[in-house]
Amino acid sequence: MRVLVTGGAGLVGSHTAEYYAKKGDEVIVLDNLMRSTLFGYDKESVEFNWNYLAQIDNIKRIKGDIREEKDVMNALGKGVDVAIHTAGQPGVPLSAKIPREDFSINAYGTLNVLECTRQVSPKAAFIYCSTNKVYGENVDTIPLEEKETRYTYKSKKGVPEGLSVDLTGHTPYGASKYTGDIYTQEYGHIYGMKTAVFRMSCIYGTRQFGFEDQGWVAWFVIANLTGQPIVIYGNGKQVRDLLYVEDLVEAYDKFINSSVTHDVFNIGGGPRNTTSLLEFISLVEQKTGIKFRKIEHKEWRPSDQRVYISDISKVSKALDWKPKINPEKGLERLIEWVGANTKFFI
């Protein structure tokens, strides 16, 4: 099998590329390595993963931009069996500062990859990495109960795929990602491509270069181990369901090998794998034995969902899938990796 992975130097992309390469498939990784530049980071980040992938057989790396037709066509080459589109501008606050760039990458970039794939490999399976942010502030219409260390849903276990995406605030990030989301759905409907939209909750894992604005699970571990301060926006009781990246890749593979033609799936750790920020801080300190140097509190950020927990019943049933790695085990792996690579964060 021949597999294209866009954004292959990122967290999800690098683990996806590694998974298929080690299965013996031919993997093409496309990435422009601009993560550090986007976030104003003065050190290398995803370059670590780029170099890591160079050591794995069956992976061909191509430096290029998903917005450039020639770059995507070059990566597709003679054609692929699978295209997994993980590339994107992932920062929510950043999207409000650079809305044109955000749209260009997330919306137009996705359309470009879809169309190039359709032209070269119309029968290829296409997977799009969407986000829970497509639901925007509609998530906050679900009644909550406030407890000592977290908020909880009063009447739901998790957010279903049928929650409205309309008539609400999203942030530019949520809007641009939803544009890619709906285009992926449309290519399944109108062109008959095998497409899956995975609306992802909080994905984390080793080789994740987290910053304050994106990748908070890794960022908290990095800050704890390197003595950097962290900021909590709001009261810290906001809750997310955590999904270890390897479990996510397994879901992708199950879709590729399934009879599902095209669909949309909410995916995350689900109700059994949740944490609030306050609870996660406590767990990190417990696992590392190190207290955070400084924790500052600021006002809530725009469209920051108080609680987002994925209802994973649909994806679990359709793909015979469920998370295997719980947050405690996943956190231990992440702590070990960050601890072995602190030179990249200080």
C-alpha positions as CSV (number, residue, x, y, z in Angstrom):
1,M,0.0,0.0,0.0
2,R,1.2,3.5,-0.8
3,V,0.3,6.1,1.9
4,L,0.6,9.9,1.7
5,V,0.7,11.7,5.1
6,T,0.5,15.5,5.0
7,G,1.9,17.3,8.0
8,G,4.0,14.2,8.6
9,A,6.4,15.9,10.9
10,G,3.7,16.7,13.5
11,L,2.5,14.7,16.4
12,V,-0.3,12.8,14.5
13,G,1.5,12.8,11.2
14,S,4.7,11.3,12.4
15,H,3.0,8.6,14.4
16,T,0.9,7.8,11.4
17,A,3.9,7.6,9.1
18,E,5.8,5.4,11.5
19,Y,2.8,3.1,11.9
20,Y,2.4,2.4,8.2
21,A,6.1,2.3,7.4
22,K,6.7,-0.3,10.1
23,K,3.8,-2.4,8.5
24,G,5.9,-2.4,5.3
25,D,3.9,0.1,3.4
26,E,5.4,2.8,1.2
27,V,5.0,6.2,3.0
28,I,5.3,9.7,1.6
29,V,5.6,12.4,4.1
30,L,4.8,16.0,3.1
31,D,5.6,18.9,5.5
32,N,6.8,22.5,5.2
33,L,8.3,22.5,8.8
34,M,6.7,25.8,9.7
35,R,5.4,25.0,13.2
36,S,8.1,26.9,15.1
37,T,7.8,29.9,12.7
38,L,4.0,30.0,13.2
39,F,4.2,30.1,16.9
40,G,7.2,32.4,17.1
41,Y,9.3,29.6,18.7
42,D,13.1,30.3,18.4
43,K,14.1,26.7,18.5
44,E,13.4,23.7,16.3
45,S,10.3,21.6,17.0
46,V,8.9,19.3,14.4
47,E,12.4,19.1,12.8
48,F,13.0,16.5,15.5
49,N,10.2,14.3,14.0
50,W,11.5,15.0,10.5
51,N,14.9,13.7,11.4
52,Y,13.4,10.8,13.4
53,L,11.4,9.6,10.3
54,A,14.6,9.7,8.2
55,Q,15.8,6.7,10.2
56,I,12.8,4.5,9.3
57,D,12.7,2.4,6.2
58,N,10.0,2.9,3.6
59,I,9.5,6.6,4.3
60,K,10.2,9.3,1.7
61,R,10.2,12.8,3.0
62,I,9.2,15.8,0.8
63,K,9.5,19.3,2.1
64,G,6.6,21.2,0.6
65,D,3.4,23.1,1.2
66,I,-0.1,21.7,1.0
67,R,-1.3,25.0,-0.6
68,E,1.0,24.5,-3.6
69,E,-0.5,22.2,-6.2
70,K,3.0,21.2,-7.5
71,D,4.1,20.2,-4.1
72,V,1.1,18.0,-3.5
73,M,1.2,16.5,-7.0
74,N,4.9,15.8,-6.4
75,A,4.1,13.9,-3.2
76,L,1.3,12.0,-4.8
77,G,3.6,11.0,-7.6
78,K,2.2,7.9,-9.5
79,G,-0.7,7.7,-7.1
80,V,-1.6,6.5,-3.6
81,D,-4.0,4.1,-1.9
82,V,-4.5,6.3,1.2
83,A,-4.1,10.1,1.9
84,I,-4.1,11.1,5.5
85,H,-4.4,14.8,5.9
86,T,-3.0,15.8,9.2
87,A,-1.4,19.1,8.1
88,G,-2.9,22.3,9.5
89,Q,-2.5,25.5,11.4
90,P,-3.4,24.2,14.9
91,G,-3.5,27.3,17.1
92,V,-6.8,28.6,18.3
93,P,-5.6,32.0,19.7
94,L,-3.2,32.3,16.8
95,S,-6.0,32.0,14.3
96,A,-7.5,35.3,15.6
97,K,-4.1,37.0,15.0
98,I,-3.5,35.6,11.5
99,P,-6.9,34.8,10.1
100,R,-5.8,34.9,6.4
101,E,-2.9,32.5,7.0
102,D,-5.2,30.3,9.1
103,F,-7.8,30.1,6.3
104,S,-5.1,29.6,3.6
105,I,-3.7,26.6,5.4
106,N,-6.7,24.9,6.9
107,A,-9.4,25.6,4.3
108,Y,-7.6,26.1,1.0
109,G,-4.9,23.7,1.9
110,T,-7.4,21.0,2.5
111,L,-9.3,21.7,-0.7
112,N,-6.0,21.5,-2.6
113,V,-5.0,18.2,-1.1
114,L,-8.5,16.8,-1.8
115,E,-8.6,17.9,-5.4
116,C,-5.1,16.8,-6.2
117,T,-5.9,13.4,-4.6
118,R,-9.1,13.1,-6.6
119,Q,-7.2,13.9,-9.9
120,V,-4.5,11.4,-9.3
121,S,-6.0,8.7,-7.1
122,P,-9.9,9.0,-7.0
123,K,-10.2,5.6,-5.4
124,A,-7.9,6.4,-2.5
125,A,-9.2,6.5,1.1
126,F,-9.0,10.1,2.4
127,I,-8.8,10.9,6.1
128,Y,-9.2,14.5,7.4
129,C,-8.1,15.5,10.9
130,S,-10.9,17.8,12.0
131,T,-11.5,19.2,15.5
132,N,-14.1,19.5,18.2
133,K,-13.9,23.3,17.6
134,V,-16.3,22.9,14.6
135,Y,-19.1,22.8,17.2
136,G,-17.9,26.1,18.7
137,E,-19.9,27.6,21.6
138,N,-22.8,25.2,20.9
139,V,-21.0,22.9,23.2
140,D,-21.6,25.3,26.0
141,T,-25.4,25.0,25.6
142,I,-25.1,21.6,27.3
143,P,-26.0,22.0,31.0
144,L,-23.1,21.7,33.4
145,E,-22.6,20.9,37.1
146,E,-19.7,22.5,38.9
147,K,-17.8,20.2,41.3
148,E,-14.7,20.7,43.4
149,T,-12.1,20.1,40.7
150,R,-14.1,20.0,37.4
151,Y,-17.3,20.7,35.5
152,T,-19.4,17.7,34.4
153,Y,-22.3,17.3,32.0
154,K,-25.6,17.0,33.7
155,S,-27.5,15.1,31.1
156,K,-25.0,13.8,28.5
157,K,-22.0,11.4,28.5
158,G,-20.4,13.1,25.6
159,V,-20.9,15.3,22.5
160,P,-22.5,13.5,19.6
161,E,-21.9,14.1,15.9
162,G,-25.4,15.6,15.5
163,L,-24.7,18.7,17.7
164,S,-25.3,21.8,15.6
165,V,-22.3,23.6,14.1
166,D,-24.4,26.6,13.1
167,L,-25.3,30.0,14.7
168,T,-22.5,30.1,17.1
169,G,-19.0,31.5,17.7
170,H,-16.2,29.2,16.6
171,T,-12.9,31.3,16.4
172,P,-11.3,31.6,13.0
173,Y,-9.6,28.2,13.7
174,G,-12.9,26.5,14.2
175,A,-14.3,28.1,11.0
176,S,-11.4,27.2,8.8
177,K,-11.2,23.7,10.1
178,Y,-14.9,23.2,9.5
179,T,-14.4,24.4,5.9
180,G,-12.0,21.6,5.4
181,D,-14.4,19.3,7.3
182,I,-17.4,20.0,5.0
183,Y,-15.3,19.9,1.8
184,T,-14.1,16.4,2.8
185,Q,-17.6,15.3,3.4
186,E,-18.6,16.8,0.0
187,Y,-15.9,15.0,-1.9
188,G,-17.3,11.8,-0.5
189,H,-20.9,12.7,-1.5
190,I,-20.4,14.3,-5.0
191,Y,-17.3,12.5,-6.2
192,G,-17.8,9.1,-4.5
193,M,-14.4,9.2,-2.7
194,K,-13.9,7.1,0.5
195,T,-13.6,9.8,3.0
196,A,-13.6,10.1,6.8
197,V,-13.7,13.2,9.0
198,F,-12.4,12.6,12.5
199,R,-13.4,15.4,14.8
200,M,-10.7,15.0,17.3
201,S,-10.7,16.0,20.9
202,C,-7.4,16.2,22.9
203,I,-4.8,14.1,21.2
204,Y,-1.4,13.7,22.9
205,G,1.7,11.6,22.9
206,T,5.4,11.3,22.6
207,R,7.2,13.6,20.1
208,Q,4.6,16.3,20.8
209,F,6.0,19.8,20.8
210,G,3.4,21.6,22.9
211,F,3.1,25.3,23.4
212,E,0.8,27.4,25.6
213,D,-1.4,28.1,22.6
214,Q,-1.5,24.5,21.3
215,G,-0.8,21.0,22.6
216,W,-1.5,21.8,26.3
217,V,-0.9,18.3,27.6
218,A,2.6,18.2,26.3
219,W,3.2,21.8,27.3
220,F,2.3,21.2,30.9
221,V,4.7,18.3,31.1
222,I,7.4,20.3,29.4
223,A,6.9,23.3,31.7
224,N,6.9,21.0,34.8
225,L,10.2,19.3,33.9
226,T,12.0,22.4,32.8
227,G,10.8,24.8,35.5
228,Q,8.7,27.1,33.3
229,P,5.6,28.9,34.4
230,I,2.1,28.0,33.1
231,V,-1.1,30.0,32.7
232,I,-4.6,28.7,33.5
233,Y,-7.3,30.6,31.6
234,G,-10.4,30.5,33.7
235,N,-10.7,28.5,36.9
236,G,-9.0,25.3,35.7
237,K,-12.1,23.2,36.0
238,Q,-12.5,22.9,32.2
239,V,-12.5,19.2,31.1
240,R,-11.3,17.4,28.0
241,D,-11.2,13.7,27.1
242,L,-7.6,12.6,26.2
243,L,-6.7,10.2,23.5
244,Y,-3.2,8.8,23.0
245,V,-2.0,9.2,19.5
246,E,-1.4,5.6,18.8
247,D,-5.0,4.8,19.5
248,L,-6.0,7.5,17.0
249,V,-3.9,6.0,14.3
250,E,-5.5,2.6,14.9
251,A,-8.9,4.2,14.3
252,Y,-7.6,5.6,11.0
253,D,-6.4,2.1,10.0
254,K,-9.7,0.5,10.9
255,F,-11.6,3.0,8.7
256,I,-9.2,2.4,5.8
257,N,-9.9,-1.3,6.0
258,S,-13.6,-1.0,6.7
259,S,-16.6,-1.1,4.3
260,V,-17.6,2.4,5.4
261,T,-17.7,4.7,2.3
262,H,-17.8,8.1,3.9
263,D,-18.7,9.3,7.4
264,V,-18.0,11.8,10.2
265,F,-16.7,10.6,13.6
266,N,-16.2,12.3,16.9
267,I,-13.1,10.8,18.4
268,G,-11.3,11.2,21.7
269,G,-10.7,9.3,24.9
270,G,-14.5,9.4,25.6
271,P,-16.1,9.6,29.0
272,R,-13.7,7.1,30.6
273,N,-10.6,9.1,29.8
274,T,-11.2,12.7,31.0
275,T,-9.4,15.2,33.1
276,S,-9.7,18.8,34.2
277,L,-6.7,21.1,34.1
278,L,-6.6,21.2,37.9
279,E,-6.7,17.4,38.0
280,F,-4.0,17.1,35.3
281,I,-1.7,19.5,37.0
282,S,-2.0,17.3,40.2
283,L,-1.4,14.1,38.2
284,V,1.7,15.6,36.5
285,E,3.2,16.6,39.9
286,Q,2.4,13.2,41.3
287,K,4.1,11.4,38.4
288,T,7.2,13.6,38.2
289,G,7.6,14.4,41.9
290,I,8.1,18.1,40.8
291,K,5.9,21.0,41.8
292,F,5.1,23.5,39.0
293,R,7.3,26.6,39.5
294,K,4.5,29.1,39.0
295,I,0.8,28.8,38.0
296,E,-0.8,32.1,36.9
297,H,-4.6,32.5,36.3
298,K,-6.1,34.8,33.6
299,E,-9.5,35.4,32.2
300,W,-11.3,32.8,30.1
301,R,-10.3,32.8,26.4
302,P,-12.9,33.4,23.7
303,S,-14.9,30.3,22.7
304,D,-13.0,28.1,25.2
305,Q,-15.4,25.3,25.7
306,R,-15.9,24.6,29.5
307,V,-16.3,20.9,28.9
308,Y,-15.7,18.8,25.8
309,I,-16.0,15.1,26.0
310,S,-16.4,13.0,22.8
311,D,-19.3,10.7,22.5
312,I,-17.3,7.8,20.9
313,S,-20.2,5.4,20.6
314,K,-20.5,5.9,16.8
315,V,-16.9,5.4,16.0
316,S,-16.6,2.5,18.4
317,K,-19.5,0.6,16.8
318,A,-18.7,1.5,13.1
319,L,-15.0,0.6,13.3
320,D,-14.9,-1.8,16.2
321,W,-12.5,0.5,18.0
322,K,-11.9,1.7,21.5
323,P,-9.1,3.5,23.3
324,K,-6.5,1.2,24.9
325,I,-4.1,3.6,26.5
326,N,-5.5,5.5,29.5
327,P,-4.3,9.0,30.4
328,E,-2.1,7.8,33.3
329,K,-0.2,5.3,31.1
330,G,0.0,7.8,28.3
331,L,1.3,10.5,30.6
332,E,4.0,8.3,31.9
333,R,5.2,7.7,28.3
334,L,5.1,11.5,27.6
335,I,7.0,12.3,30.8
336,E,9.7,9.8,29.9
337,W,10.1,11.2,26.4
338,V,10.2,14.9,27.5
339,G,12.7,14.0,30.2
340,A,15.0,12.4,27.7
341,N,14.8,15.4,25.3
342,T,14.7,18.5,27.6
343,K,17.5,20.1,25.5
344,F,14.8,20.9,22.9
345,F,12.7,22.9,25.4
346,I,15.2,25.0,27.3
